């Protein structure tokens, strides 16, 4: 067999390859063509894992498809959806296009909601109130002291200071002169709602109290906070049993306040009658106004 001059070794026969046959390649080496951009932003679930031989084929010489319009490049007032990419009839391209349009519409709707409704980031409307650590010494209940002259030497008090709620509570035993045990009870509670507006639930609870609790009278009280309700019940009817009860519920901004009186005839000596309910409700209004003034920093 003859060899070409200058060749030290005979030409080698083609080696077998496990690669699939493809179109004839030019003899001169060609630079690798990078993968073409695709409108579908996620990997093809049918594609082989990264590094496998059968990667997504690319065609030499095909121009890259036009990129979707970026709606966030500049403010788009009166935004008009861009035309689809040239020659783009694929569902993936349309999906990305309308996803971009939907994002713009959603952003516009969110912005309009913030402007119209004030958003959800508004600070709590606490009106300058503070919740004292000791409500028993901070509240004014002077109107009751003429009737109940003995002071409670060990009232019950609690307080809470949390990022969502501040609360101060006091429970007092009211005693008439000469009484060894409590003749009546007075509770006072202030809540500062720092995360949620209590208004709708407060109104639903107290304005409709007579609907959810049989036998109670509900009256709207003017001139205290944003809204106030007086809830009362008298079951004595001149007998030696029964009770007299009254609560003044006040909301001022995101602050709620309750002052409650209760007396039971069974706790009274027969020669000691509890005060009339009309007197009690007047005392609640007077002392609630005074207490709220003391707890508010103007």
BELWOJO-V675327 format. One line per field, one symbol per residue. ss: DSSP state (@ for helix, = for strand, . for the rest). phi: phi as a letter, one per 40 degrees, with the letter a starting at -180 (. if undefined). burial: + if it has 9 or more other ideal C-beta (glycine too) atoms within 8 Angstrom, else -. A space follows every 10 residues. Layout:
ss: ???
phi: ???
burial: ???
This chain:
ss: .......... .......... .......... .......... .......... .......... .......... .......... .......... @@@@@@@@@@ @@@@@@@@@@ @@@@@@@... ........=. ....@@@@.. .@@@.....= .....===== =...====== =====..... ...======= ===.....@@ @@@@@@@.@@ @@....==== ......==== ====...... ..======== ==..====== ====@@@... ......@@@@ @@@@@@@@@@ @@@@@=..
phi: .cbccgccbc cccdccbccc cbcdcccccb ccccdccbcc cbcccccccd gccccdcbbc gccccccccc cccadbcgdb dcccddgcbc ccccccdccc cccccccccc ccccccbggb ccccccfgcb cccbcccccb bccccccbcc cccaccaaaa bbcbababba bbcbbcdgcc bccabbbbab bbccbbccdd cccccccbdc ccbcgbcbbc bcgbgcaabb baabbcfgcc bhabbabbbb bbgcbbabbb baabcccccc cbcccccccc cccccccccc cccccbcc
burial: ---------- ---------- ---------- -----+--+- ---------- -------+-- ----+--+-- +--------- ----+--+-- -+++++++-+ +-++---+-- --++------ ---+-++-+- ++-+++-++- +-++---+-- -+--+-+-++ ----++++++ ++-+++--+- -+++++++++ ++++---++- -++-++++++ -----+-+-+ +--++-++++ ++++-+---- -+++++++++ ++++++++++ +++-+-++-- -+-+--+--+ ++++++++++ ++-+++--
